[in-house]
């Protein structure tokens, strides 16, 4: 192996310093966020989370005793970090606090991310046993209708929000509860949210070597984007708006016409 030149070595050292700085800042954000959300009432510290004020919002699941928590309080945020760190890549170790506390750092912007939890009846002692981090993605400008006549001098009218997407970033539950359908209850609640807000797609990335994950999402109606007939513009939107990984495959569920999608998927 040929040793790097002095210029290349300087560049490597600079990148290494930047990475260490990023890790240090993420750790500080985690510690500061934990202190902030653990502050006693009346301390004057405001919660930056969009869904963190008010009482816990608990809704019924799929008639199996699941309760989906739609307000992320301090225990849920802390639990989600521990949960995601237990089951996902160590390379994301310092990213999960950014997600849990809705922070932005060095181009990674999770300020719009929402964190939900799930309980299983009263058998869990009132503590969340699973969590999902998600966000809504939409184009910065309306997509224009390209079917209007070329000779028309009027501005083309925007199409409906055909690209709006609910992106599932991370979802997990503790291993002891893997067969209680808590994950399915979370996805069901997310689909209801996506439909209510007018999203056309739900989007998730699945590891190429994770057959159980593929079975889970496939059972909920998700398919690889290559099998759904996604157009070029939508693929570019996914590529640039969603959190991408090198070792995953893109899966989506189409929400606009449920009957047509079920016929297309053969279910």
N, C-alpha and C positions, 0 to 999 in steps of 0.2 A: 504493500500500500504506500503510495507516494504521500509524504507529509504535506499539509496545506501550506501555501505561501503565507507570508506575514500579513498581507492584506486580507486573505481569506480567514486567517486565524483571528484577526481583529474583528471581522464580521461575525464569526462564530461566537466570540466572547461577548459582543454587543447583544446578539440574539439571546444568549444565555442570561445576561443581566436583565434583559427585558422580561424574559419568562419568570425569573426569580422575583422581579418587581411585581409582575401580575399576580403571582401566587401570594406574595406578601399582602398586596392590597385586598385580594379576595378574602384572605384570612381576617384582616381588619374589619372588612364589611360584615363578615359573619359574626365576629365578636360584638361589634357595635350594634348590629341588628338584633342580636340576642338580648343585649342589655336594653335596647330600646323597647322591645316588645315585652320584656319582663319588668318594665318600670311600673311602679305602683300607681293606682289612679290618682290624678291630681298632680302628677309630677311635672306636668308641662311639656312632656315629650309626645309629639304627635306621631301617629302611625302613617307611614307613606303608602301603605297598600290600599288599592282602590276598594277592596272588599273587606277591609279589616275593621270597620267601625260597626257599631250596633251589636246585637246579640247573635249568637250562633244560628245560622239558618239550617234547619234539618228537615229533609224531605224524605218521604217514603220511597223505598226502592222498588224492586220487582216482586212484591208480595212475598218475599222470603225473609223479611225482617231487616233488610239492609236500610241504613240511613245515610244519606249523602250529605256531607257538611259543606256548605257553600261559602262559608266565611272562614278565612285562614287566621286563627289566633296563634299565639306564641307556641303552645304545645304542638299544634299541627305542623307549623313551620319547622320546628326542631325535629320532630319525628320524621318528616319527609326527607330532610337532609340525611339522617341516619339510615332511613329505608333505601333511598336511592344509592347511597354510597355502598350499601351492602350487596346490591344486585347489579350495579352497572360498572362500567369501566373505571379503573382508578384514574385515568386521564381526566375524568370529569369531577374529581374529588373536590376541587375548589370552585367549580362552576355551580354546583347545587346550592350553595348559599346565595349566590346571585339570583338564582331562580326563585328560591323560597322567599327572599326578601325583596323581590322585584327591583333589582338593581341593574345598572349599566356600567360596563367596564371594558375599555379598549376595543370598542366595536361590537361587543356582545351586549345586546340590549334586551333585557327581560322585564322592562318596566310595565309592559302590558300583560305579562303572564299571570294567570290565575292559578290558585292552588286549592284543590278540593280534597276532602278526605271521605272515608267511609267507615261506618261502624256496623257491627253485626248484632242487632238486637240489643239486649242488655247483658249478654254473656261475656262481653269484653271489658266490663267494668267502666264503661263510658269513655274509653280511649279509642282514637282512630287506629284501625288496623291496616289501612291502605291509603294511598294517595295518588293523585294525578296532577301533573302540571300541564297546562294547556294555554293556548292563546288564539285569538282570531287574527287572520291575515287577510288583507284586502289591498287592491292596487292603490297607489298614491293618487292616481288620476283616473277618471272614468275611461273605460274601453270604448273606442269610437266604432260606430257602425260602418263597416267597409263595403256594404252592399248598396249604398246610395249611388246615384248616377254620378259619373266622373265630371259631367258638365255642370252639375249643380254648384251654385256659388254660395249656398247657405251652409252654415256649420252643421256637420253631421251630428245627429242626436246620439247621446250616450246609450249604450245597451244597459240592461239591468245588471246588477252586481253578480255576473256569472262566474267570477273568479273567487269570490269570497270563500274563505276556507277556515275551518276550525282545525288547528294543528295540535295533535297530541304529542307533547315533548317527552314526558316520562310518566309511566304508570307502573305501580307495583303494590303488592300486599305481602305481609309477612308470611313466611313459608307455612306456619301452622294453620293458616287460613286459606291455603291455595285452592281447596275444594269447596269453598263456601260461596263461590260465584260473586265475590265482592268486586272483582275486576269488571265483570259483566255489568254489575249495577252501576259502576262509575261510567262506563262507556254508554250505557243507556241514558244516563242523566246528561252526558255530553251531547248525545245525538238530539235529545229534546232541546237543549240549549242552542245547538247549531240550527235546527229547523226553525226555532222561534226567532232567531236573529237573521234568518234569510241566507244562511251559508249554503252553497251548492255542494261542497265537498267536506268530508272529514279526511284528515291526512295523518299518517303515522309512518315511521321508518322501522323496519324489522331486520334484525341481524340475519345475514345470509345463512348462518349455521345455527339457526334457532327454530327447529321444526315445531316445538311446542307453542312458541309465540305465533308462528304462521297459522297453526291450527286454531289458536284462540281468536285471532283477528279474522281469519277466514270464516269461522263460525258466526261472527257478528256481521258478516256481509262485506268485509273489506277484500279488495283484490289488488294484485300488482297493477301499477299504472299502465304497464304494457298490454294489459288484457282488457282495459276499460274503454279504450278509444279516446284517450286524452289528446287534445289538439296541441299544436306546437306552442302557441301562446301560453296555454295553461301550464305546460311542462316548464317553460322558461320562468313562469311565475313561481312554481314550486321550487325550482332550482335556486332562485335568488331571494325568495322570501322566507323559506322554511330552513330550519336547522338541519344541515346535511352532514352525513358521516361517510367515511370511505368504505366501510364494510357492511352497509345496510342496503335494503331494497325498499323502494317507495311503494306504499300501499294507500289506496283511497277507498272511500265509500261515497257513492253519488247519492245525493239527497233530494234533488228536485223532483224527480218522477220515480217514486218508489216502485210502482208496478212495472214500468219499463225496465228499470235497473234489475229487478228480480228476474224478469224474462231473459235479459241479456246475460246474467250470470248463471242461468240455468238452475236457480234455486226455486 
